[in-house]
Amino acid sequence: MTMRGAGAAWALVLALAATGCTTAARPGSVAPTVTSAPPTSTANSHGWTKQRFRGAAARHTGVTRTAKPNVLNGLVGAVFTRNADGDHFCTASVVDSAGLNLIVTAAHCVWDPKIGQRSDLVFVPGYRNGDTPSGVWPLLAVTVDDGWNDHADPDMDVAFAVVQAQNGQQVQQVLGANKLGVNRGYQVPVRITGYPGSSNVPITCSNTTSEQSATQLRIDCPDYTGGTSGSPWVTDFDPTTRTGTVVGVIGGYQEGGDSPNTSYSSYFGDRVQALYDRATG
């Protein structure tokens, strides 16, 4: 099993229950159109040829590109140890809160059930090629679900963290924030932006999520390797307010996925809402 997040910087060994979670419908799948034409010699009894299968699969795989330095992508940052010269191993993003100081990421990025919260982490939004255009924000209090703290429950691989104010301002005052979205269903068009550990620039991909299980989402986007754990799944971008709604983060099943082309998220439902309420209460 390959972990999407901490990598060599912080290796967590989790026993994740995979029973019944090894297959799923592709995101955005639709029923084939039935025609009266008889199948050809190269098709099966339902009229599906190899070429048709390949074409359908290609239509449901997102395209990954370098993320542009815009307002929406600027809410996303790399998580480093100590400072921007430390090890980068995860991703996080700003989420709306009354305190204007909250980020969301994967729990396995910031909390080891054996030792608790890591105390040496910083959030660097908009990081590119060594530049820190929006500052370096140390993580203070981290909130995780009891299920994660007790037994690394993959259904609650989500964490909220308060970051320290810089120059008298909170992170949301500087950057803005995405809203938190819960109980939005399983098929949601999203954009995922994150930082691979091997890259100094973020990548982004858009596609529609699907149901991996009742408590997990999945999405097909290529090249989301180690370092992208915690990347936000953002929908409903509003050009007027220049914010969206985060409905997931890379994590959960297989700590986000053991293939760079398919990623997972714990489903954002009532438990995530309760976790957010604890973090902001």
DAGIQUI-V230905 format. One record per backbone hydrogen bond with DSSP energy under -0.5 kcal/mol. NH is the residue of the N-H (numbers start at 1). CO is the residue of the C=O. Records with the same first field share a line. If there is no record, write none. Layout:
NH = CO + CO
//
This chain:
3 = 1
4 = 255
9 = 6
10 = 6 + 7
12 = 10
14 = 12
16 = 14
18 = 16
21 = 18
25 = 211
28 = 209
29 = 26
43 = 40
44 = 48
47 = 44
49 = 47
53 = 49
54 = 50
55 = 51
56 = 52
57 = 53
58 = 54
59 = 55
60 = 56 + 57
61 = 58
62 = 60 + 220
64 = 62
65 = 204
67 = 202
70 = 68
74 = 70
75 = 72
76 = 73
77 = 92
78 = 124
79 = 90
80 = 78 + 122
81 = 87
82 = 80 + 120
83 = 81
86 = 83
89 = 79 + 87
90 = 79
91 = 229
92 = 77
93 = 104
94 = 75
95 = 102
96 = 178
100 = 97
103 = 161
104 = 93
105 = 159
109 = 106
110 = 106 + 107
111 = 107
112 = 116
113 = 111
115 = 112
116 = 112
118 = 110
122 = 80
123 = 137
124 = 78
125 = 123
126 = 76
127 = 124
128 = 131
129 = 200
131 = 128
134 = 125
135 = 132
137 = 123
138 = 136
139 = 121
140 = 162
143 = 160
145 = 158
148 = 145
149 = 145
150 = 146
151 = 147
152 = 148
153 = 147
156 = 153
157 = 154
158 = 156
159 = 105
160 = 143
161 = 103
162 = 141
163 = 101
164 = 138
166 = 169
169 = 166
172 = 100
173 = 100 + 170
174 = 170
175 = 171
176 = 172
178 = 94
179 = 244
181 = 246
183 = 268
188 = 186
190 = 207
191 = 234
192 = 205
193 = 191 + 232
194 = 203
195 = 227
196 = 194
197 = 226
199 = 196
203 = 194
204 = 65
205 = 192
206 = 63
207 = 190
209 = 188
210 = 218
212 = 210 + 216
213 = 216
216 = 213
217 = 265
218 = 210
219 = 263
221 = 219 + 261
222 = 62
224 = 221 + 260
225 = 223
227 = 4 + 89
228 = 4 + 225
229 = 4
230 = 250
231 = 228
232 = 193
233 = 248
234 = 191 + 232
235 = 245
238 = 243
239 = 237
242 = 238
243 = 238
245 = 235
246 = 179
247 = 233 + 245
248 = 233
250 = 231
251 = 264
255 = 252
256 = 253
257 = 254
259 = 262
262 = 259
263 = 219
264 = 256
265 = 217
267 = 215
268 = 247
269 = 267
273 = 269
274 = 270
275 = 271
276 = 272
277 = 273
278 = 274
279 = 275
280 = 276
281 = 277
//
